[in-house]
């Protein structure tokens, strides 16, 4: 079998490997679709420092179970599954409260869970990480359970009123997943900011009012469309210091900013503005198991919509070239999908 190994900044190698062994509570999964996440790209360049040389990346994944350990009961060979990438210790107060994603000892597949992620022909995970998909769901759609789970978690943290004016900074995968989630929940006053016209047009089709982050006056447009001077809630889905400041500048008095992007090491905001305007600033990381399950169900119900977020597919062999193109900005993609079991051309 083949695996794609990260060797350090800007370096991938395609290597032969033995079939991974699985334990009594684990399953062996054939990789069918792996999403290239923005965090993978930033890990590939070394910018984030969150990927270590010698590892196999890949945490947005769906596949087919081919074997299971002696103690596995709920999953069987032949099942199609989306993979919940996080495995908590199971015993701490966070895990017991259903907050496995913030377990201090959590291991995330393709990030810090040993050396093996999903970017290979096969991988192993705990049975608790497998969420069944129906047989008619394309694995490339099933992997959207992950970004949809991220979006659901952020919305659940904000808890905006149904009539609230909301803004999203960034029309990448997470920003568009937020658009899908919020539109599906009936929010009507939804705005999204980005610099790429194609992504803004897609966001419009999904239910958000697009605003060009450089060419448009966001506050003027929001006021014209809603008779409100500013949005009550702002989701920051980029992770740069400048876009966090943009979220602050947009947010109304008494409003809430939810920070999802996490690339920048730190940012600064006017303390007097945060306090005197009584802003709530919340970090949002990952998702609970329940939210991931809801994301999987939402993906299955929105296969046609989500297919429009897939820019193209590539093989394991072509992934190093695609990753470099993404990192250099030569390929503008909402979601590139690796399909190890298919011979596909780079989009």
NORPE-V86650 format. One line per field, one symbol per residue. ss: DSSP state (H for helix, E for strand, C for the rest). phi: phi as a letter, one per 30 degrees, with the letter a starting at -180 (. if undefined). burial: b if it has 24 or more other ideal C-beta (glycine too) atoms within 12 Angstrom, else e. Layout:
ss: ???
phi: ???
burial: ???
//
This chain:
ss: CEEEEEEECCEEEEEECCCCCCCCCEEEEEEEEEECCHHHHHHHHCCCCCCCCCECCCCEEEEEEEEECCCCCCCCCCCEEEECCEECCCCCHHHHCCCHHHCCCCEECCCCCCCCCCCECEEEEEHHHEEEECCCCCHHHHCCHHHHHHHHHHHHHHCCCCCCCEEEECCCHHHHHHHHHHHHCCCCCEEEEECCHHHHHHHHHHCCEEEECCCCCHHHHHHHHHCCCCEEEEEECCCCHHHHHHHHHHEEEEEEEEECCCCCCCCCCCHHHHHHCCCEEEECCCCCHHHHHHHHHHHHHCHHHHHCCEEEEECHHHHHHHHHHHHHCCCCCCEEEECCCCCCCCC
phi: .cbccdckeibbbcbdbddddbddccbccddcabdddedddddediddicbcejccdjbcbbacdcabddcdcdbbejdcbccddcbddibddddddicedcedcdbceibbciccccdadbacbdedcccdcddcddeddeddeddddededdddddhdddcddbbbcjcdedddddedddddcjdccbbbcaccedddddddddkcddbddccccddddddddbicdbddbbccbcjcedddddddddddeidbccccdbdddabbbddddddddhdccbdbbiaddddddddddddddbdddddddddlbbdeddeeddddddddidbcbdbccdbdcbdbcdd
burial: bbbbbbeeebebebeeeeebebeeebbbbbbbbbbbbbbbbbbbbeebebbbeebbbbbbbbbbbbbbeeebeebeeebbbbbbbbbbeeeeeeeeeebbbbbeebbbbbbbbebbbbbbbbbbbbbbbbbbbeeebbbbbbbbbbbbbbbbbbbbbbebeeebbbbbbbbbbbbbbbbbbbbbbebebbbbbbbbeebbebbeebbbbbbbbeeeebbebbeeebebebbbbbbbbbbbebbbbbbbbbbbeebbbbbbbbbeeebebeeeebeeeebbbbebbbbbbebbbbbbbbbbebbebbebbbbbbbbbbbbbbbbebbbeeeeebbbbbbbbbeeeebb
//
